Amino acid sequence: MLNNFDLCKLLDIKYPIIQGGMAWLGTNELVSAVSNAGGLGVIGSGDAPPDWLRDQIILTREKTDKPFAVNILLLSPFLKENLQIILDENVGIVTFGGGNPGTYIPALKEAGVKLLPVISSVALARRLERLGVDAIIAEGLESGGHVGDTTTMSLLPQVVNSVKVPVIAAGGIADGSGLVAALALGAHGIQMGTRFICSEECIAHPKFKEQIIQAQDRATIVTGGSMGHPVRCLESKFTKQFMALEKSGASQEEMENFGKGRLCSGVIQGNIDEGSLMAGQISGLIKDIKQVKAIIEDIMAEAEDIVGNLSNFKSKQ
Ligand SMILES: Cc1cc2nc3c(=O)[nH]c(=O)nc-3n(C[C@H](O)[C@H](O)[C@H](O)COP(=O)(O)O)c2cc1C
């Protein structure tokens, strides 16, 4: 059995597998399923208002007595209110996405919340370690959603070499080989988003899940770079229109208006032409919809097999 002791002990989980906080999709159904299966479920608060977040925390607690986290998107219009909900509801673990959470760390640390920021550069990982975060999630550009500009393969070992806290690999992982690769590069665990979308428990629209299953290796594209917030999604009619708008030199406001409401439209309502279908490059590897428990247990079993086979590796015959 692969045992990633530090991270599992830190988070009080059985397997070193975190479900990435996903706006609209990280709801109590998926979060409780992941936590009950031995991973760490993460509520994706995205742009949602504080009442929604409080309800999700309550509903998750009704479905699991295992640890779970809340993801705070630093671009949220309800950032301060949602941080207050975390304190009011005694949430034990927070992950941050979409920027530098430095300002908010002292108050959360003082309240005893464990903090796991998602970063895409060594410099930010180091700065946040100095501020006292408990672990670092290093996310490569392969991932679905907001992305940086370095691949997981390159970013991860450099972050591992630069900080002492446990590092979790995110971006481009969907099976046991990805877990083993991440561990080999020095990670203590993995975070997956796209793989968990194709689970029975995720509330994503069946048409969106099907788009991921049909996707090939080059199915995704990054848009929004000119706005300073590049986002990876499945290529679609919407991304083509958005790219054309970006190229035409449209203002920030025009692009923001064009993109408004598109994520919900795509991933929840299943409008695959008009909506935004955030998903990672690993979509091409995902060929089925399974229960969360099977996803996690299959990954752990695959990883164990691979590690067993690798033990035959020798540099000299
Ligand atoms: C639909 C979708 C929504 C996401 N929303 C968020 C978010 O709100 N906050 C965040 O930190 N990361 C978000 N992410 C990133 C995931 O948490 C995770 O790090 C990423 O999906 C990992 O890469 P993978 O898709 O290759 O597994 C999102 C990803 C997807 C696919």
The ligand as a MOL file (V3000), in Angstrom:
LIG
                    3D

  0  0  0     0  0            999 V3000
M  V30 BEGIN CTAB
M  V30 COUNTS 31 33 0 0 0
M  V30 BEGIN ATOM
M  V30 1 C -14.6510 23.1450 -14.0180 0
M  V30 2 C -13.4790 23.5430 -13.1850 0
M  V30 3 C -13.6160 24.5550 -12.2380 0
M  V30 4 C -12.5290 24.9150 -11.4290 0
M  V30 5 N -12.7090 25.8970 -10.4900 0
M  V30 6 C -11.6970 26.1880 -9.6180 0
M  V30 7 C -11.8890 27.1230 -8.5650 0
M  V30 8 O -12.9660 27.7020 -8.3980 0
M  V30 9 N -10.8460 27.3520 -7.7190 0
M  V30 10 C -9.6280 26.7120 -7.8650 0
M  V30 11 O -8.7160 26.9420 -7.0490 0
M  V30 12 N -9.4230 25.8220 -8.8740 0
M  V30 13 C -10.4330 25.5370 -9.7320 0
M  V30 14 N -10.2370 24.5810 -10.7040 0
M  V30 15 C -8.9560 23.8100 -10.7290 0
M  V30 16 C -9.0950 22.4850 -9.9470 0
M  V30 17 O -9.3130 22.7280 -8.5920 0
M  V30 18 C -7.8520 21.5930 -10.0740 0
M  V30 19 O -6.7120 22.1820 -9.4940 0
M  V30 20 C -7.5530 21.2520 -11.5310 0
M  V30 21 O -8.7200 20.8330 -12.1750 0
M  V30 22 C -6.4650 20.1690 -11.5850 0
M  V30 23 O -6.1390 19.8460 -12.8980 0
M  V30 24 P -6.8910 18.6610 -13.7380 0
M  V30 25 O -8.1480 19.2920 -14.2550 0
M  V30 26 O -5.9040 18.3530 -14.8070 0
M  V30 27 O -7.1350 17.5270 -12.7910 0
M  V30 28 C -11.2880 24.2500 -11.5600 0
M  V30 29 C -11.1530 23.2370 -12.5230 0
M  V30 30 C -12.2220 22.8750 -13.3270 0
M  V30 31 C -12.0320 21.7720 -14.3290 0
M  V30 END ATOM
M  V30 BEGIN BOND
M  V30 1 1 1 2
M  V30 2 1 2 3
M  V30 3 2 2 30
M  V30 4 2 3 4
M  V30 5 1 4 5
M  V30 6 1 4 28
M  V30 7 2 5 6
M  V30 8 1 6 7
M  V30 9 1 6 13
M  V30 10 2 7 8
M  V30 11 1 7 9
M  V30 12 1 9 10
M  V30 13 2 10 11
M  V30 14 1 10 12
M  V30 15 2 12 13
M  V30 16 1 13 14
M  V30 17 1 14 15
M  V30 18 1 14 28
M  V30 19 1 15 16
M  V30 20 1 16 17
M  V30 21 1 16 18
M  V30 22 1 18 19
M  V30 23 1 18 20
M  V30 24 1 20 21
M  V30 25 1 20 22
M  V30 26 1 22 23
M  V30 27 1 23 24
M  V30 28 2 24 25
M  V30 29 1 24 26
M  V30 30 1 24 27
M  V30 31 2 28 29
M  V30 32 1 29 30
M  V30 33 1 30 31
M  V30 END BOND
M  V30 END CTAB
M  END
